[in-house]
Amino acid sequence: MKTVIVCVSVSHGNTRRVADTMAEVLGAKVVSPEEADPAELAAADLVGFGSGVFYGRLHAHLTDFVKALPAGRGRAFVFSTSGLPEPPPAPYARPLIRLLKGRGFTVEGRFSCRAFDTWALFKLVGGVNKRRPDGADLAAARAFAERLRDGRAAGA
């Protein structure tokens, strides 16, 4: 199965660590939106899209990249890292999932975990979640990727 993961990880490398963990399981290539080749994505069996959360949203570079993709079809998944837990009525990934579905993707699932964050007030106390993503978070990312690989992921 050919898999590509498009990842924006700008602050502490948290999201890249999760992407690399998933890539090991999926045999995937991890690229930034600037490095991604739309033709390669169209030829992939599965495409992952992930970023850290900024002001309650996934990174604008990622959403702008998805908006610019040609309409097509394919399997996708979404993942994110954040300092705060996702609010249940409005998951951080929901707008990107809607956008991907509008571009013709079938979204196979989503994954999120907490991560080190030094945004605004958190910086005054040295940040929150200083040791995350930790081993348990990366094990959960690995298990999520295994479910994707084996076709057992729950839809988003």
Rosetta constraint file for C-alpha pairs under 8 A:
AtomPair CA 1 CA 26 HARMONIC 7.85 0.50
AtomPair CA 1 CA 44 HARMONIC 7.76 0.50
AtomPair CA 1 CA 45 HARMONIC 5.90 0.50
AtomPair CA 1 CA 46 HARMONIC 7.55 0.50
AtomPair CA 2 CA 27 HARMONIC 7.59 0.50
AtomPair CA 2 CA 28 HARMONIC 6.92 0.50
AtomPair CA 2 CA 43 HARMONIC 7.94 0.50
AtomPair CA 2 CA 44 HARMONIC 5.03 0.50
AtomPair CA 2 CA 45 HARMONIC 5.22 0.50
AtomPair CA 2 CA 46 HARMONIC 6.60 0.50
AtomPair CA 3 CA 26 HARMONIC 6.67 0.50
AtomPair CA 3 CA 27 HARMONIC 6.89 0.50
AtomPair CA 3 CA 28 HARMONIC 4.72 0.50
AtomPair CA 3 CA 29 HARMONIC 6.72 0.50
AtomPair CA 3 CA 44 HARMONIC 5.49 0.50
AtomPair CA 3 CA 45 HARMONIC 5.92 0.50
AtomPair CA 3 CA 46 HARMONIC 4.82 0.50
AtomPair CA 3 CA 47 HARMONIC 5.63 0.50
AtomPair CA 3 CA 48 HARMONIC 7.71 0.50
AtomPair CA 4 CA 28 HARMONIC 5.20 0.50
AtomPair CA 4 CA 29 HARMONIC 4.96 0.50
AtomPair CA 4 CA 30 HARMONIC 6.06 0.50
AtomPair CA 4 CA 31 HARMONIC 7.50 0.50
AtomPair CA 4 CA 41 HARMONIC 6.69 0.50
AtomPair CA 4 CA 44 HARMONIC 6.68 0.50
AtomPair CA 4 CA 46 HARMONIC 6.68 0.50
AtomPair CA 4 CA 47 HARMONIC 4.98 0.50
AtomPair CA 4 CA 48 HARMONIC 6.31 0.50
AtomPair CA 5 CA 19 HARMONIC 7.04 0.50
AtomPair CA 5 CA 23 HARMONIC 7.36 0.50
AtomPair CA 5 CA 28 HARMONIC 6.60 0.50
AtomPair CA 5 CA 29 HARMONIC 6.08 0.50
AtomPair CA 5 CA 30 HARMONIC 4.68 0.50
AtomPair CA 5 CA 31 HARMONIC 6.20 0.50
AtomPair CA 5 CA 47 HARMONIC 5.59 0.50
AtomPair CA 5 CA 48 HARMONIC 4.32 0.50
AtomPair CA 5 CA 49 HARMONIC 5.91 0.50
AtomPair CA 5 CA 50 HARMONIC 7.66 0.50
AtomPair CA 6 CA 30 HARMONIC 5.96 0.50
AtomPair CA 6 CA 31 HARMONIC 5.03 0.50
AtomPair CA 6 CA 32 HARMONIC 5.37 0.50
AtomPair CA 6 CA 33 HARMONIC 5.97 0.50
AtomPair CA 6 CA 36 HARMONIC 6.95 0.50
AtomPair CA 6 CA 47 HARMONIC 7.43 0.50
AtomPair CA 6 CA 48 HARMONIC 5.92 0.50
AtomPair CA 6 CA 49 HARMONIC 4.91 0.50
AtomPair CA 6 CA 50 HARMONIC 6.39 0.50
AtomPair CA 6 CA 62 HARMONIC 7.90 0.50
AtomPair CA 7 CA 15 HARMONIC 7.31 0.50
AtomPair CA 7 CA 16 HARMONIC 6.73 0.50
AtomPair CA 7 CA 19 HARMONIC 6.97 0.50
AtomPair CA 7 CA 30 HARMONIC 6.76 0.50
AtomPair CA 7 CA 31 HARMONIC 6.05 0.50
AtomPair CA 7 CA 32 HARMONIC 5.14 0.50
AtomPair CA 7 CA 33 HARMONIC 6.92 0.50
AtomPair CA 7 CA 48 HARMONIC 7.91 0.50
AtomPair CA 7 CA 49 HARMONIC 5.95 0.50
AtomPair CA 7 CA 50 HARMONIC 4.85 0.50
AtomPair CA 7 CA 51 HARMONIC 5.66 0.50
AtomPair CA 7 CA 62 HARMONIC 7.50 0.50
AtomPair CA 8 CA 15 HARMONIC 7.21 0.50
AtomPair CA 8 CA 16 HARMONIC 7.44 0.50
AtomPair CA 8 CA 32 HARMONIC 5.86 0.50
AtomPair CA 8 CA 33 HARMONIC 7.24 0.50
AtomPair CA 8 CA 50 HARMONIC 6.39 0.50
AtomPair CA 8 CA 51 HARMONIC 4.67 0.50
AtomPair CA 8 CA 52 HARMONIC 7.01 0.50
AtomPair CA 8 CA 59 HARMONIC 6.97 0.50
AtomPair CA 8 CA 61 HARMONIC 7.35 0.50
AtomPair CA 8 CA 62 HARMONIC 6.59 0.50
AtomPair CA 9 CA 13 HARMONIC 5.45 0.50
AtomPair CA 9 CA 14 HARMONIC 6.73 0.50
AtomPair CA 9 CA 15 HARMONIC 5.22 0.50
AtomPair CA 9 CA 16 HARMONIC 5.55 0.50
AtomPair CA 9 CA 51 HARMONIC 5.80 0.50
AtomPair CA 9 CA 52 HARMONIC 6.24 0.50
AtomPair CA 10 CA 52 HARMONIC 7.80 0.50
AtomPair CA 12 CA 116 HARMONIC 7.28 0.50
AtomPair CA 12 CA 117 HARMONIC 7.94 0.50
AtomPair CA 13 CA 17 HARMONIC 6.31 0.50
AtomPair CA 14 CA 18 HARMONIC 6.64 0.50
AtomPair CA 14 CA 52 HARMONIC 7.61 0.50
AtomPair CA 14 CA 81 HARMONIC 6.85 0.50
AtomPair CA 14 CA 115 HARMONIC 6.26 0.50
AtomPair CA 14 CA 116 HARMONIC 7.17 0.50
AtomPair CA 14 CA 132 HARMONIC 7.65 0.50
AtomPair CA 14 CA 133 HARMONIC 6.49 0.50
AtomPair CA 15 CA 19 HARMONIC 6.13 0.50
AtomPair CA 15 CA 50 HARMONIC 7.17 0.50
AtomPair CA 15 CA 51 HARMONIC 5.86 0.50
AtomPair CA 15 CA 52 HARMONIC 5.92 0.50
AtomPair CA 15 CA 80 HARMONIC 6.60 0.50
AtomPair CA 15 CA 81 HARMONIC 5.77 0.50
AtomPair CA 16 CA 20 HARMONIC 5.95 0.50
AtomPair CA 17 CA 21 HARMONIC 6.20 0.50
AtomPair CA 17 CA 133 HARMONIC 7.94 0.50
AtomPair CA 18 CA 22 HARMONIC 6.31 0.50
AtomPair CA 18 CA 133 HARMONIC 7.71 0.50
AtomPair CA 18 CA 138 HARMONIC 6.26 0.50
AtomPair CA 18 CA 141 HARMONIC 6.46 0.50
AtomPair CA 19 CA 23 HARMONIC 5.98 0.50
AtomPair CA 19 CA 30 HARMONIC 6.96 0.50
AtomPair CA 19 CA 50 HARMONIC 7.59 0.50
AtomPair CA 20 CA 24 HARMONIC 6.26 0.50
AtomPair CA 20 CA 30 HARMONIC 7.03 0.50
AtomPair CA 21 CA 25 HARMONIC 6.94 0.50
AtomPair CA 21 CA 138 HARMONIC 6.61 0.50
AtomPair CA 21 CA 141 HARMONIC 6.82 0.50
AtomPair CA 21 CA 142 HARMONIC 6.11 0.50
AtomPair CA 22 CA 26 HARMONIC 6.19 0.50
AtomPair CA 22 CA 28 HARMONIC 7.82 0.50
AtomPair CA 22 CA 141 HARMONIC 6.18 0.50
AtomPair CA 22 CA 142 HARMONIC 5.53 0.50
AtomPair CA 22 CA 144 HARMONIC 7.89 0.50
AtomPair CA 22 CA 145 HARMONIC 5.37 0.50
AtomPair CA 23 CA 27 HARMONIC 5.41 0.50
AtomPair CA 23 CA 28 HARMONIC 4.47 0.50
AtomPair CA 23 CA 29 HARMONIC 6.51 0.50
AtomPair CA 23 CA 30 HARMONIC 6.91 0.50
AtomPair CA 24 CA 28 HARMONIC 6.78 0.50
AtomPair CA 25 CA 142 HARMONIC 6.62 0.50
AtomPair CA 25 CA 145 HARMONIC 6.20 0.50
AtomPair CA 25 CA 146 HARMONIC 6.40 0.50
AtomPair CA 25 CA 149 HARMONIC 7.77 0.50
AtomPair CA 26 CA 145 HARMONIC 6.55 0.50
AtomPair CA 26 CA 146 HARMONIC 7.43 0.50
AtomPair CA 26 CA 149 HARMONIC 6.24 0.50
AtomPair CA 31 CA 35 HARMONIC 5.66 0.50
AtomPair CA 31 CA 36 HARMONIC 5.83 0.50
AtomPair CA 32 CA 36 HARMONIC 6.15 0.50
AtomPair CA 33 CA 61 HARMONIC 7.01 0.50
AtomPair CA 33 CA 62 HARMONIC 6.44 0.50
AtomPair CA 33 CA 65 HARMONIC 6.17 0.50
AtomPair CA 36 CA 40 HARMONIC 7.67 0.50
AtomPair CA 36 CA 41 HARMONIC 7.59 0.50
AtomPair CA 37 CA 41 HARMONIC 6.37 0.50
AtomPair CA 38 CA 42 HARMONIC 6.14 0.50
AtomPair CA 38 CA 69 HARMONIC 6.79 0.50
AtomPair CA 38 CA 70 HARMONIC 7.89 0.50
AtomPair CA 39 CA 43 HARMONIC 6.32 0.50
AtomPair CA 40 CA 44 HARMONIC 6.24 0.50
AtomPair CA 41 CA 47 HARMONIC 6.68 0.50
AtomPair CA 42 CA 72 HARMONIC 7.41 0.50
AtomPair CA 42 CA 73 HARMONIC 7.78 0.50
AtomPair CA 42 CA 74 HARMONIC 7.44 0.50
AtomPair CA 44 CA 74 HARMONIC 7.85 0.50
AtomPair CA 45 CA 74 HARMONIC 6.69 0.50
AtomPair CA 45 CA 75 HARMONIC 6.42 0.50
AtomPair CA 46 CA 74 HARMONIC 6.77 0.50
AtomPair CA 46 CA 75 HARMONIC 4.85 0.50
AtomPair CA 46 CA 76 HARMONIC 5.38 0.50
AtomPair CA 46 CA 77 HARMONIC 7.74 0.50
AtomPair CA 47 CA 74 HARMONIC 7.87 0.50
AtomPair CA 47 CA 75 HARMONIC 6.37 0.50
AtomPair CA 47 CA 76 HARMONIC 4.66 0.50
AtomPair CA 47 CA 77 HARMONIC 6.49 0.50
AtomPair CA 48 CA 76 HARMONIC 5.50 0.50
AtomPair CA 48 CA 77 HARMONIC 4.77 0.50
AtomPair CA 48 CA 78 HARMONIC 5.71 0.50
AtomPair CA 48 CA 79 HARMONIC 7.50 0.50
AtomPair CA 49 CA 62 HARMONIC 7.48 0.50
AtomPair CA 49 CA 76 HARMONIC 7.49 0.50
AtomPair CA 49 CA 77 HARMONIC 6.27 0.50
AtomPair CA 49 CA 78 HARMONIC 4.87 0.50
AtomPair CA 49 CA 79 HARMONIC 6.38 0.50
AtomPair CA 50 CA 58 HARMONIC 7.75 0.50
AtomPair CA 50 CA 62 HARMONIC 7.50 0.50
AtomPair CA 50 CA 78 HARMONIC 5.56 0.50
AtomPair CA 50 CA 79 HARMONIC 4.57 0.50
AtomPair CA 50 CA 80 HARMONIC 5.32 0.50
AtomPair CA 51 CA 58 HARMONIC 5.78 0.50
AtomPair CA 51 CA 59 HARMONIC 5.95 0.50
AtomPair CA 51 CA 62 HARMONIC 7.19 0.50
AtomPair CA 51 CA 79 HARMONIC 6.81 0.50
AtomPair CA 51 CA 80 HARMONIC 5.07 0.50
AtomPair CA 51 CA 81 HARMONIC 6.68 0.50
AtomPair CA 52 CA 58 HARMONIC 6.01 0.50
AtomPair CA 52 CA 59 HARMONIC 6.46 0.50
AtomPair CA 52 CA 80 HARMONIC 5.32 0.50
AtomPair CA 52 CA 81 HARMONIC 4.74 0.50
AtomPair CA 52 CA 82 HARMONIC 5.84 0.50
AtomPair CA 53 CA 57 HARMONIC 5.22 0.50
AtomPair CA 53 CA 58 HARMONIC 4.68 0.50
AtomPair CA 53 CA 59 HARMONIC 6.32 0.50
AtomPair CA 53 CA 80 HARMONIC 6.70 0.50
AtomPair CA 53 CA 81 HARMONIC 6.24 0.50
AtomPair CA 53 CA 82 HARMONIC 5.24 0.50
AtomPair CA 53 CA 83 HARMONIC 7.92 0.50
AtomPair CA 53 CA 92 HARMONIC 7.24 0.50
AtomPair CA 54 CA 58 HARMONIC 6.09 0.50
AtomPair CA 54 CA 59 HARMONIC 6.19 0.50
AtomPair CA 56 CA 92 HARMONIC 6.18 0.50
AtomPair CA 57 CA 92 HARMONIC 5.54 0.50
AtomPair CA 57 CA 93 HARMONIC 7.45 0.50
AtomPair CA 58 CA 62 HARMONIC 7.18 0.50
AtomPair CA 58 CA 63 HARMONIC 7.21 0.50
AtomPair CA 58 CA 80 HARMONIC 7.39 0.50
AtomPair CA 58 CA 92 HARMONIC 6.62 0.50
AtomPair CA 58 CA 93 HARMONIC 6.83 0.50
AtomPair CA 58 CA 96 HARMONIC 7.70 0.50
AtomPair CA 59 CA 63 HARMONIC 6.68 0.50
AtomPair CA 60 CA 64 HARMONIC 5.83 0.50
AtomPair CA 61 CA 65 HARMONIC 6.03 0.50
AtomPair CA 62 CA 66 HARMONIC 6.33 0.50
AtomPair CA 63 CA 67 HARMONIC 6.17 0.50
AtomPair CA 63 CA 96 HARMONIC 6.46 0.50
AtomPair CA 64 CA 68 HARMONIC 6.33 0.50
AtomPair CA 65 CA 69 HARMONIC 6.51 0.50
AtomPair CA 66 CA 99 HARMONIC 7.33 0.50
AtomPair CA 66 CA 100 HARMONIC 6.97 0.50
AtomPair CA 67 CA 99 HARMONIC 7.17 0.50
AtomPair CA 67 CA 103 HARMONIC 7.92 0.50
AtomPair CA 69 CA 103 HARMONIC 7.50 0.50
AtomPair CA 70 CA 103 HARMONIC 7.25 0.50
AtomPair CA 71 CA 103 HARMONIC 4.71 0.50
AtomPair CA 71 CA 104 HARMONIC 6.02 0.50
AtomPair CA 72 CA 103 HARMONIC 6.24 0.50
AtomPair CA 72 CA 104 HARMONIC 5.18 0.50
AtomPair CA 72 CA 105 HARMONIC 7.12 0.50
AtomPair CA 73 CA 103 HARMONIC 7.26 0.50
AtomPair CA 73 CA 104 HARMONIC 4.47 0.50
AtomPair CA 73 CA 105 HARMONIC 4.85 0.50
AtomPair CA 73 CA 106 HARMONIC 7.28 0.50
AtomPair CA 74 CA 104 HARMONIC 6.95 0.50
AtomPair CA 74 CA 105 HARMONIC 4.85 0.50
AtomPair CA 74 CA 106 HARMONIC 6.05 0.50
AtomPair CA 75 CA 105 HARMONIC 5.61 0.50
AtomPair CA 75 CA 106 HARMONIC 4.89 0.50
AtomPair CA 75 CA 107 HARMONIC 5.96 0.50
AtomPair CA 75 CA 108 HARMONIC 6.51 0.50
AtomPair CA 76 CA 100 HARMONIC 7.96 0.50
AtomPair CA 76 CA 105 HARMONIC 6.17 0.50
AtomPair CA 76 CA 106 HARMONIC 6.00 0.50
AtomPair CA 76 CA 107 HARMONIC 4.73 0.50
AtomPair CA 76 CA 108 HARMONIC 5.86 0.50
AtomPair CA 76 CA 109 HARMONIC 7.69 0.50
AtomPair CA 77 CA 107 HARMONIC 5.31 0.50
AtomPair CA 77 CA 108 HARMONIC 5.42 0.50
AtomPair CA 77 CA 109 HARMONIC 5.15 0.50
AtomPair CA 77 CA 110 HARMONIC 5.65 0.50
AtomPair CA 78 CA 93 HARMONIC 6.93 0.50
AtomPair CA 78 CA 96 HARMONIC 7.89 0.50
AtomPair CA 78 CA 97 HARMONIC 7.22 0.50
AtomPair CA 78 CA 107 HARMONIC 7.64 0.50
AtomPair CA 78 CA 109 HARMONIC 6.59 0.50
AtomPair CA 78 CA 110 HARMONIC 4.65 0.50
AtomPair CA 78 CA 111 HARMONIC 6.42 0.50
AtomPair CA 79 CA 93 HARMONIC 7.44 0.50
AtomPair CA 79 CA 110 HARMONIC 5.39 0.50
AtomPair CA 79 CA 111 HARMONIC 4.52 0.50
AtomPair CA 79 CA 112 HARMONIC 5.40 0.50
AtomPair CA 80 CA 92 HARMONIC 8.00 0.50
AtomPair CA 80 CA 93 HARMONIC 7.44 0.50
AtomPair CA 80 CA 111 HARMONIC 6.48 0.50
AtomPair CA 80 CA 112 HARMONIC 4.72 0.50
AtomPair CA 80 CA 113 HARMONIC 6.71 0.50
AtomPair CA 81 CA 112 HARMONIC 5.58 0.50
AtomPair CA 81 CA 113 HARMONIC 5.10 0.50
AtomPair CA 81 CA 114 HARMONIC 5.49 0.50
AtomPair CA 81 CA 115 HARMONIC 5.65 0.50
AtomPair CA 82 CA 112 HARMONIC 7.71 0.50
AtomPair CA 82 CA 113 HARMONIC 6.58 0.50
AtomPair CA 82 CA 114 HARMONIC 4.94 0.50
AtomPair CA 82 CA 115 HARMONIC 5.31 0.50
AtomPair CA 82 CA 116 HARMONIC 7.57 0.50
AtomPair CA 82 CA 117 HARMONIC 7.13 0.50
AtomPair CA 83 CA 114 HARMONIC 5.45 0.50
AtomPair CA 83 CA 115 HARMONIC 5.26 0.50
AtomPair CA 83 CA 116 HARMONIC 6.03 0.50
AtomPair CA 83 CA 117 HARMONIC 4.97 0.50
AtomPair CA 83 CA 128 HARMONIC 6.57 0.50
AtomPair CA 83 CA 129 HARMONIC 6.69 0.50
AtomPair CA 84 CA 114 HARMONIC 6.61 0.50
AtomPair CA 85 CA 113 HARMONIC 7.91 0.50
AtomPair CA 85 CA 114 HARMONIC 6.72 0.50
AtomPair CA 86 CA 90 HARMONIC 7.42 0.50
AtomPair CA 86 CA 91 HARMONIC 5.45 0.50
AtomPair CA 86 CA 92 HARMONIC 6.30 0.50
AtomPair CA 87 CA 91 HARMONIC 5.74 0.50
AtomPair CA 87 CA 92 HARMONIC 7.78 0.50
AtomPair CA 90 CA 94 HARMONIC 6.97 0.50
AtomPair CA 93 CA 97 HARMONIC 6.09 0.50
AtomPair CA 93 CA 110 HARMONIC 7.61 0.50
AtomPair CA 94 CA 98 HARMONIC 6.20 0.50
AtomPair CA 95 CA 99 HARMONIC 6.18 0.50
AtomPair CA 96 CA 100 HARMONIC 6.08 0.50
AtomPair CA 97 CA 101 HARMONIC 6.16 0.50
AtomPair CA 97 CA 107 HARMONIC 6.84 0.50
AtomPair CA 97 CA 156 HARMONIC 7.47 0.50
AtomPair CA 98 CA 102 HARMONIC 6.13 0.50
AtomPair CA 99 CA 103 HARMONIC 6.34 0.50
AtomPair CA 100 CA 104 HARMONIC 6.50 0.50
AtomPair CA 100 CA 105 HARMONIC 5.41 0.50
AtomPair CA 100 CA 106 HARMONIC 7.70 0.50
AtomPair CA 100 CA 107 HARMONIC 7.34 0.50
AtomPair CA 101 CA 105 HARMONIC 4.86 0.50
AtomPair CA 101 CA 106 HARMONIC 6.14 0.50
AtomPair CA 101 CA 107 HARMONIC 6.89 0.50
AtomPair CA 107 CA 155 HARMONIC 6.19 0.50
AtomPair CA 107 CA 156 HARMONIC 5.90 0.50
AtomPair CA 108 CA 148 HARMONIC 7.31 0.50
AtomPair CA 108 CA 153 HARMONIC 6.00 0.50
AtomPair CA 108 CA 154 HARMONIC 6.15 0.50
AtomPair CA 108 CA 155 HARMONIC 4.50 0.50
AtomPair CA 108 CA 156 HARMONIC 6.05 0.50
AtomPair CA 109 CA 148 HARMONIC 7.91 0.50
AtomPair CA 109 CA 153 HARMONIC 5.87 0.50
AtomPair CA 109 CA 154 HARMONIC 5.42 0.50
AtomPair CA 109 CA 155 HARMONIC 4.67 0.50
AtomPair CA 109 CA 156 HARMONIC 4.55 0.50
AtomPair CA 110 CA 155 HARMONIC 7.87 0.50
AtomPair CA 110 CA 156 HARMONIC 6.04 0.50
AtomPair CA 111 CA 141 HARMONIC 7.15 0.50
AtomPair CA 111 CA 144 HARMONIC 7.19 0.50
AtomPair CA 113 CA 133 HARMONIC 7.01 0.50
AtomPair CA 113 CA 137 HARMONIC 6.37 0.50
AtomPair CA 114 CA 129 HARMONIC 7.00 0.50
AtomPair CA 114 CA 132 HARMONIC 6.44 0.50
AtomPair CA 114 CA 133 HARMONIC 6.30 0.50
AtomPair CA 114 CA 137 HARMONIC 7.90 0.50
AtomPair CA 115 CA 128 HARMONIC 7.88 0.50
AtomPair CA 115 CA 129 HARMONIC 5.60 0.50
AtomPair CA 115 CA 130 HARMONIC 7.37 0.50
AtomPair CA 115 CA 131 HARMONIC 7.57 0.50
AtomPair CA 115 CA 132 HARMONIC 4.54 0.50
AtomPair CA 115 CA 133 HARMONIC 5.00 0.50
AtomPair CA 116 CA 127 HARMONIC 6.68 0.50
AtomPair CA 116 CA 128 HARMONIC 5.65 0.50
AtomPair CA 116 CA 129 HARMONIC 4.54 0.50
AtomPair CA 116 CA 130 HARMONIC 4.83 0.50
AtomPair CA 116 CA 131 HARMONIC 6.58 0.50
AtomPair CA 116 CA 132 HARMONIC 5.49 0.50
AtomPair CA 116 CA 133 HARMONIC 7.20 0.50
AtomPair CA 117 CA 122 HARMONIC 6.91 0.50
AtomPair CA 117 CA 123 HARMONIC 7.87 0.50
AtomPair CA 117 CA 127 HARMONIC 5.35 0.50
AtomPair CA 117 CA 128 HARMONIC 5.41 0.50
AtomPair CA 117 CA 129 HARMONIC 6.64 0.50
AtomPair CA 117 CA 130 HARMONIC 7.45 0.50
AtomPair CA 118 CA 122 HARMONIC 5.01 0.50
AtomPair CA 118 CA 123 HARMONIC 4.44 0.50
AtomPair CA 118 CA 126 HARMONIC 6.81 0.50
AtomPair CA 118 CA 127 HARMONIC 4.35 0.50
AtomPair CA 118 CA 128 HARMONIC 6.74 0.50
AtomPair CA 119 CA 123 HARMONIC 5.80 0.50
AtomPair CA 119 CA 127 HARMONIC 7.41 0.50
AtomPair CA 120 CA 124 HARMONIC 7.49 0.50
AtomPair CA 121 CA 125 HARMONIC 7.35 0.50
AtomPair CA 122 CA 126 HARMONIC 6.42 0.50
AtomPair CA 122 CA 127 HARMONIC 4.57 0.50
AtomPair CA 122 CA 128 HARMONIC 6.21 0.50
AtomPair CA 123 CA 127 HARMONIC 4.92 0.50
AtomPair CA 129 CA 133 HARMONIC 7.97 0.50
AtomPair CA 132 CA 137 HARMONIC 7.45 0.50
AtomPair CA 133 CA 137 HARMONIC 5.37 0.50
AtomPair CA 133 CA 138 HARMONIC 6.55 0.50
AtomPair CA 134 CA 138 HARMONIC 6.26 0.50
AtomPair CA 135 CA 139 HARMONIC 6.03 0.50
AtomPair CA 136 CA 140 HARMONIC 6.17 0.50
AtomPair CA 137 CA 141 HARMONIC 6.26 0.50
AtomPair CA 138 CA 142 HARMONIC 6.08 0.50
AtomPair CA 139 CA 143 HARMONIC 6.14 0.50
AtomPair CA 140 CA 144 HARMONIC 6.12 0.50
AtomPair CA 141 CA 145 HARMONIC 6.22 0.50
AtomPair CA 142 CA 146 HARMONIC 6.20 0.50
AtomPair CA 143 CA 147 HARMONIC 6.31 0.50
AtomPair CA 144 CA 148 HARMONIC 6.36 0.50
AtomPair CA 144 CA 153 HARMONIC 7.12 0.50
AtomPair CA 145 CA 149 HARMONIC 6.06 0.50
AtomPair CA 146 CA 150 HARMONIC 6.05 0.50
AtomPair CA 147 CA 151 HARMONIC 5.90 0.50
AtomPair CA 147 CA 152 HARMONIC 4.64 0.50
AtomPair CA 147 CA 153 HARMONIC 4.93 0.50
AtomPair CA 148 CA 152 HARMONIC 5.88 0.50
AtomPair CA 148 CA 153 HARMONIC 5.02 0.50
